[in-house]
Amino acid sequence: MFSVAIPDVIALTSVTYTQATVLFGALFVGYAVSQFPAGSLADELGIRTVLLCGAGVACVALASLSVAGSYVHVFGALFLIGAGIGSFRSASQVAISAYASKDNEGKALGLLTAAEPFSYVVGPATVAVLIERGGLFTMPLFLALTPLPLIGALAIGMHYQQETTKTPVETPSLRTGVSTVADHLFDRITLLIVGFGTAFSATTNALIAILPWYVVDTTGLSLTVGNFYAGVIFGAGAVAALIGGVLRDRIGSCPILVGGFAGAALAVPFLAVVSSLFWVLFVLGVFSLALNSVLPARDHVVNVHSRACSDSETGAMIGGLRSLCYLGGGIGAVGIGLTFAQFGRVAGFGLLAIVLLVGGLCASLLWITTGDEY
């Protein structure tokens, strides 16, 4: 949504591009910091409750952008949108960990994670149409109405169906969740998961802001068309996520993680030297397919390790690991963005390749450490 809306925001308001970049930061921070409390509250209050509250907070905050009169309002709204979406996403992964069978967990995570790259196709096109038809300030209100059927379904489900949960030895709470995450924070496996998770998040967060402008600068396309091409290429990654989920159930997570990071790292340097539209799209397509295949494998490793750490605080561990990965990824994305801005395309994509290689190294060490456990 926001990468497409930035040109109109800058044209119609006093917001500068630098300030718009800070707004991206508010969204990413909200998304990252909400993961742990959402996972822990899913243990304590129930998964449906957190899903409902996360979707509701995001909807209300998004609708409020239609009447935003100050930069502070927009900053706070974007933080809450990120927090609402992050809470929903964390609780969704907890739900799969709790309810999916062992033989089909990879497929379920493939479906869940495929939604993210698929949204890069649907989202920009939808936002562009809404801005063109209704204007910049009407667009958030229409988008806020979209999840209402989902919220209604969740509310009805909470009313008519009680959640089937295990009776833990210790009653879950935010305090015990913090203690559980702290106890396992410096385990070798935890650090390796945070390592490759941070590498993945830093790459995706950086590309959300960089990719449309890269396509425009390289090919001479308009920003709208550049966003469209970027969205379609990354939308193809939805197929990779689905395939990655199926393969995870057959060959395990670690081979997919190592192969995905290696393939993406090998493709990235070519982006610094290609210039024709065909080769830009081809390399981006290879990169997207490799990178997005990592998604279900990453989340499966997080789920399995979280269940091994605690029966009663599994949600807290899932949320804690996701928060650490996305906070680290946000910091990494800032470094990558500054490298692009200060030193140019070659240095920026070079750093991106190094980050991906570090992710692949962490995944390789996890494979060596655990064998076929994941």
Salt bridges, closest charged atoms under 4 A:
GLU105 OE1 - HIS300 NE2 3.85
GLU105 OE1 - ARG307 NH2 2.99
ASP187 OD2 - HIS184 ND1 3.00
ASP217 OD2 - ARG345 NH2 2.78
ASP249 OD2 - LYS107 NZ 3.24
ASP249 OD1 - ARG248 NH2 3.39
ASP299 OD2 - ARG89 NH2 2.67
ASP299 OD1 - ARG298 NE 2.87
ASP299 OD1 - ARG322 NH1 3.71
